[in-house]
Amino acid sequence: MGPLTWDAVRVTASRSVILVGLFSAKDRDYQDRLDALQARVTALGGQVLDRFVQRRGISDGGVRLMSAPLSRRFLIGPGKLEEIATACSSKDVDAVVFINDLSGYQRRWLSTRLGRPVLTQTDLDRSAHGLTSPTQPQRRGRRGQRSKRRW
């Protein structure tokens, strides 16, 4: 199964999401970035029910490891992951949208742990044009339509 995209989670006015972001302690405009992501989700017909922020680089240990994710599997720490999982269940959200890019590995683990699709800001950018009119899968031509002749 390929990565989930925003199109796979049809957004309607009743779709509810949670926003999540991992930010450096040096990033002073992280709330503005989340506001912009929330506006994008709202413009696509989604409703943001909650927002979670994981800060990185506040402690001495965090400063040294700022470029690395907190968890190879989940990007964020276990405590924050538990908070998000609890909110997903109690608020019955349809998807979780990360402001950060995620590897396929992280996306799979997060989706499994949270029990719902995990999307990224990039998914919203790529799929925005397809939300107003549903996209139909394109049929591919038959492989090897012509046989190769040996001369």
Order of alpha helices (4+ residues) and beta strands (2+ residues): beta-alpha-beta-alpha-alpha-beta-alpha-beta-alpha
